[in-house]
Amino acid sequence: MKSFVTLFCLITVILFDSCSKKTEVKGRVYSKYNTPVSGINIRLLGHGSSKYADISEVATTDADGYYFFKFKAKRKYYYDINCKIDSGFTNTERLTNGKSHQLDLKFNY
């Protein structure tokens, strides 16, 4: 009986862990002069069954213009990353769940 409970627990953990995939995205923000830009808020948006994001996280670029997100992506969700600067949002980039992404952003200012 003990081995059955242990096996059941192991299968439950494996199934639960497979419902989400480790995803990361990192990059750097540059000005049009190719200099790093600090203090820019990068938004990570998660969308489930609605077109509106129900998951939202923010990372701010450091002194060298770098940002980083690491998260467990939910199954049946899609994730976008974008950032806002004076004139509005940059193009939104769609992420692939379970992958590492390198997304550098460049502004025309």
C-alpha positions in Angstrom: 0.0 0.0 0.0 2.9 2.4 0.8 4.4 1.9 -2.6 1.0 2.6 -4.2 0.8 5.9 -2.3 4.4 6.8 -3.2 3.7 6.0 -6.9 0.5 8.1 -6.9 2.3 11.1 -5.3 5.1 10.8 -7.9 2.7 10.7 -10.8 0.7 13.6 -9.4 3.9 15.7 -9.1 5.0 14.9 -12.6 1.6 15.7 -14.1 1.4 19.0 -12.2 4.9 20.0 -13.2 4.2 19.3 -16.9 1.2 21.7 -16.8 3.6 24.6 -16.8 6.9 25.2 -18.6 9.8 27.2 -17.5 10.1 30.2 -19.7 12.6 33.1 -19.6 13.1 36.2 -21.5 16.0 38.6 -21.3 17.3 41.5 -23.3 18.6 45.0 -23.5 17.0 48.3 -24.4 18.9 50.7 -26.7 18.4 54.2 -27.9 18.7 55.0 -31.6 22.3 55.9 -30.9 22.9 52.3 -29.7 23.4 53.4 -26.1 21.7 51.4 -23.3 18.6 52.9 -21.7 18.0 52.4 -18.0 14.7 52.8 -16.1 12.4 51.5 -18.8 9.5 49.3 -17.7 9.2 46.1 -19.6 5.8 44.4 -19.3 5.1 40.6 -19.4 1.5 39.9 -20.1 -0.2 36.5 -19.9 -3.4 35.8 -21.7 -5.7 32.8 -20.9 -9.1 32.4 -22.6 -9.7 36.1 -22.8 -8.0 38.6 -25.1 -7.3 40.7 -22.0 -4.2 39.9 -19.9 -4.9 38.3 -16.6 -1.2 38.0 -15.7 1.0 41.0 -15.6 4.5 41.5 -14.4 7.0 44.4 -14.8 10.7 44.5 -14.9 12.7 47.7 -15.0 15.9 47.9 -17.1 19.1 48.3 -15.0 21.9 50.9 -15.4 23.2 48.9 -18.5 19.7 48.6 -20.1 19.2 44.9 -19.2 15.9 43.3 -18.1 15.1 39.7 -17.2 12.0 37.5 -16.6 11.8 33.9 -15.5 8.5 32.2 -14.9 6.5 29.0 -15.2 4.2 29.5 -18.3 0.8 28.0 -17.8 -0.6 25.6 -20.4 -3.2 27.1 -22.7 -1.8 30.6 -22.1 0.2 32.8 -24.4 2.6 35.5 -23.3 3.5 38.8 -24.8 6.2 41.3 -23.9 6.2 45.0 -24.6 7.4 48.3 -23.1 6.1 51.8 -23.0 8.1 54.9 -23.8 7.0 58.5 -24.2 5.2 58.0 -27.5 3.4 54.7 -26.5 4.0 51.0 -26.6 6.7 49.4 -28.7 5.8 46.4 -30.9 4.6 43.5 -28.9 6.6 40.3 -29.1 4.9 36.9 -28.6 6.9 34.4 -26.5 7.0 30.6 -27.0 6.3 28.7 -23.7 9.1 26.6 -22.4 11.9 28.5 -24.3 14.6 31.0 -23.5 14.2 34.3 -25.4 16.7 37.1 -26.2 14.8 40.2 -27.1 16.7 43.5 -27.5 14.6 46.6 -28.0 15.6 49.7 -29.8 13.9 53.1 -29.6 13.9 55.9 -32.1 14.7 58.7 -29.7 
